[in-house]
Amino acid sequence: MKKNHVDVIIMGAGLSGIGAACHLQRNCPEKTYVILEARNSMGGTWDLFRYPGIRSDSDMYTLGYNFKPWTNPKVIADGPSILSYIKETAQEYKVESKIKYNTKVTAMRWCTKDTLWSVYCLNTKTNETVVYTCNYLESCLGYYKYEKGYTPEFKGIDKYKGAVIHPQLWPEDLDYTNKEIIVIGSGATAVTLVPAMIGKAKHVTMLQRSPTYVVSVPNQSLFPKKMNELLPAQLMYTINRTAHVGISMLQYSLSRAQPEMMKKFFIKSPTKELSKDYDVATHFTPKYKPWDERLCVVPEGDLFKAINKGKASVVTAHIDTFTKEGILLETGEELKADIIITATGLELQMIGGIKMYIDDIEPDSNDAIVYKGMMIKDVPNFVFVVGYTNASWTLKADLASAYFCRLINEAEKMNKKMFVAKSDKPIETEPIMDFKSGYVQRAIRSGNLPKQGTKAPWKLKQNYIYDALTLNYGKIRDGYLKFF
């Protein structure tokens, strides 16, 4: 069994992991580190997902790193462009030499006596067990299972003679030329797939149980082209980033304060872009309030254009059963298809489902309480990165990784070896996400997610400005974070 020691271990070489490494090099240049990646390439989600049209559902001025300008003119970017951006960043900061590919983390153990993490890994090529030790540990593994997505138990699915595909496991050799396609779902993946597939497919039907807010957005900077060309790239990037943060925060705040007003505002998009006789009330008017689930953005209204061309359609109904040739709806209508795509969501798990032990005791995940949205109560020298539900993932990832560096430097300055979030009093708790999306509710019911408190610093504000001020400039020693 091989054993290796570094100051810091970063788990995951996706968007967050590469960013974490860059923050570490910028803020803790003397620290040694390694990135452990289970797959054979970097990029995480943006390397794994290969379905047609794969793209961001956030603008790239906020999904991009705060230290690395996004210079591509497309604001809603395709997957390959995002992957290139991640690789370019890794190259600039000479990160790739620190990545250990095909290294799947299976368990992590903290020893208080030695003030060390031991991270147990399996080399997926050789089946050899490797143990890395470190003083500080950061998880950039996201919050969903890489192995599979979520597919409901559809009645009669074994009868269907065509192909059933989940977007997370898209086959590279799939030929859908002149095929009838059904995409089950109404979220970001579904609204991406439909317009991307109409070029080859005969027809694409988006079959949804209930509608989602779908909003058309321009796929370019909010500012004039000349302004983007004349000003320095980092300055222009910061201006664009600030503008998009402001717009998203305003939309979210108004959605919470004036849901009916914002519902009318969001419904204007399909009403304006679809034909006058289109049934927007049935297919694009949700029953829930805006931002109870994430908004779906469609750059330049591409989904609406696909519908207007007659190459795509939306059906809002419940599925009764799969049949040999397609899907029978509860209305009695049968939709025939050569290929059915189940864009039905993700399976959530925290920290990659890895077993954690603190002094040989496995903490109960049901008792886990999050501190400042990135640490777990009573778990030392550990930070995990999870993005916002109401804004871009990387906004929070940047803050978390920079704060992690602050903690490391503070501990070093105090000549301490350990930091840990604690509370002398019981903490009143609630679910970590106030979100109605199915994938979140399933994870909450299963107990796979930690809890949050009802008050700061145990409460997640889902507010970038608050977090930026608190994490970048606020006091580290707040009475809850202890150093030993």
Order of alpha helices (4+ residues) and beta strands (2+ residues): beta-alpha-beta-alpha-alpha-alpha-beta-beta-beta-beta-beta-beta-alpha-beta-beta-alpha-alpha-alpha-alpha-beta-alpha-beta-beta-beta-beta-beta-beta-beta-beta-beta-alpha-beta-beta-alpha-beta-alpha-beta
